Amino acid sequence: MQKLSATNLNFENNTIDYAFYDPPYGANINYSELNIVWEAWLNEFTMVKDEIIENKYQGKNRNIYGQMMLAALREVYRVLKPGRWLTMIYSYSDPSMYRIIQNIAHEAGFADEGGLLHINSASKTFAQETSDKSQQRFLVINFKKPKGGRKKVVEKSEDIEYDVIQVTHEFLKKYPGRTRDQIYDEVIKRLFSSVQIEKFDLDEILKNFFRKVGNEWFAPGTLIERRKGDQKQGALWEEPIPEHPEKEVILRLQDFLREYRIVPYSELREFYLRKLKIAIDRDFDDLVSENFIIDKGKVRLPTVEEQLRMQDITVHYTKRILAQFLDGRLNRAPTGPEICEWIHFCYQHELYREGLQLFGVLDESSIPSDAYKRAKKIAEVCRIKKK
Ligand SMILES: C[S@@+](CC[C@H](N)C(=O)[O-])C[C@H]1O[C@@H](n2cnc3c(N)ncnc32)[C@H](O)[C@@H]1O
């Protein structure tokens, strides 16, 4: 065993078969300071100058931390045999670190091949399993020193928010009812190898595009399912308080609507108040409108087509972008052809007022004349339909 700094290894080039790194995570723990008592006891001291850390008392900011991490990864790259692996653990209490670590590893020459894994520090408590607050998690990344020495280029995402929405949607369709942390894990895992991770607001995305039931998230338009471990209906005379009240209410309302198909709203409310008697900490009307179809005072389950339409996340996303643009909140200028596509989209989705508004801002010189004529025709139809 040798006591060395990771930035300066005492090995020849291309000689090491495997490396396992558990580096410091930015400013997470001040190791050398905390270890001073034990180190004095052992008379072995951390080489503070070489310590990779973000620590203002040592004059090391995030930039210096990044540079030192890059030096360490370049060094391990140098000594590894081509085609061999570095496994690195990284904790993400601070999400902005991902972009840094992704950048550094690729800059040093490593390629990750998508084999990412998440682990948790210890066995999980019930709260960790179900809470929607962020927990400190650990990411295990396998980096390969490519044989040809070619650097991996990770492209900038065209629209990181949209990428996150897509990954979340696929994940929730496959695994309905996941917590925020589990979704976050999946997003990082999927994006890490494919695009440059930029800042995104997962909570905002979830709020705008997905459905929350208790602490669990679902894709829009999917019926809620009872999972193993969810509470079943209890004894008739003394029902226990369900562990997930909101989910239980939705499940029972779904069952009720499956049996009676179309029921007046008042009857559904009556059923909830008199038969279910489960207190939920949200508005009953909101819960019904989020989960069922209300048509002329009657409530029913969404049809398969309606479910599919609700699940079409691209439609929700385009509607949102459109609304942002028309409110002057979009932070980029759409091209002429894009506005034309939006006009067509508005027509298809009966957003006649918006279609007309969009035509109003379409610059004739930004698109070919036949495309302009087509947009004009659609806008005319929107004008008629709007009335
Ligand atoms: C996340 S901890 C690793 C903990 C270890 N896996 C364990 O279970 O005890 C990061 C470690 O990297 C060490 N470290 C910091 N700079 C270093 C450097 N330049 N070379 C080698 N190790 C360094 C820190 O002292 C700290 O012990």
Ligand as a Chemical Component Dictionary entry (heavy atoms), coordinates in Angstrom:
data_LIG
# 
_chem_comp.id                   LIG 
_chem_comp.type                 NON-POLYMER 
_chem_comp.pdbx_formal_charge   0 
_chem_comp.three_letter_code    LIG 
# 
loop_
_chem_comp_atom.comp_id 
_chem_comp_atom.atom_id 
_chem_comp_atom.alt_atom_id 
_chem_comp_atom.type_symbol 
_chem_comp_atom.charge 
_chem_comp_atom.model_Cartn_x 
_chem_comp_atom.model_Cartn_y 
_chem_comp_atom.model_Cartn_z 
_chem_comp_atom.pdbx_ordinal 
LIG C1  C1  C 0  -15.720 10.196 0.131  1  
LIG S1  S1  S 1  -14.234 10.003 1.034  2  
LIG C2  C2  C 0  -13.837 8.321  0.854  3  
LIG C3  C3  C 0  -14.243 7.530  2.002  4  
LIG C4  C4  C 0  -13.835 6.070  1.946  5  
LIG N1  N1  N 0  -14.423 5.414  0.807  6  
LIG C5  C5  C 0  -14.280 5.387  3.223  7  
LIG O1  O1  O 0  -15.258 4.626  3.197  8  
LIG O2  O2  O -1 -13.677 5.669  4.256  9  
LIG C6  C6  C 0  -13.037 10.821 0.047  10 
LIG C7  C7  C 0  -11.613 10.644 0.529  11 
LIG O3  O3  O 0  -10.717 11.180 -0.456 12 
LIG C8  C8  C 0  -9.577  11.672 0.242  13 
LIG N2  N2  N 0  -8.799  12.579 -0.640 14 
LIG C9  C9  C 0  -8.896  13.924 -0.813 15 
LIG N3  N3  N 0  -7.976  14.371 -1.671 16 
LIG C10 C10 C 0  -7.254  13.291 -2.070 17 
LIG C11 C11 C 0  -6.169  13.130 -2.956 18 
LIG N4  N4  N 0  -5.631  14.161 -3.624 19 
LIG N5  N5  N 0  -5.677  11.880 -3.120 20 
LIG C12 C12 C 0  -6.234  10.811 -2.486 21 
LIG N6  N6  N 0  -7.245  10.913 -1.627 22 
LIG C13 C13 C 0  -7.767  12.146 -1.418 23 
LIG C14 C14 C 0  -10.177 12.348 1.452  24 
LIG O4  O4  O 0  -9.207  12.486 2.462  25 
LIG C15 C15 C 0  -11.279 11.367 1.827  26 
LIG O5  O5  O 0  -10.810 10.428 2.756  27 
# 
loop_
_chem_comp_bond.comp_id 
_chem_comp_bond.atom_id_1 
_chem_comp_bond.atom_id_2 
_chem_comp_bond.value_order 
_chem_comp_bond.pdbx_ordinal 
LIG C1  S1  SING 1  
LIG S1  C2  SING 2  
LIG S1  C6  SING 3  
LIG C2  C3  SING 4  
LIG C3  C4  SING 5  
LIG C4  N1  SING 6  
LIG C4  C5  SING 7  
LIG C5  O1  DOUB 8  
LIG C5  O2  SING 9  
LIG C6  C7  SING 10 
LIG C7  O3  SING 11 
LIG C7  C15 SING 12 
LIG O3  C8  SING 13 
LIG C8  N2  SING 14 
LIG C8  C14 SING 15 
LIG N2  C9  SING 16 
LIG N2  C13 SING 17 
LIG C9  N3  DOUB 18 
LIG N3  C10 SING 19 
LIG C10 C11 SING 20 
LIG C10 C13 DOUB 21 
LIG C11 N4  SING 22 
LIG C11 N5  DOUB 23 
LIG N5  C12 SING 24 
LIG C12 N6  DOUB 25 
LIG N6  C13 SING 26 
LIG C14 O4  SING 27 
LIG C14 C15 SING 28 
LIG C15 O5  SING 29 
# 
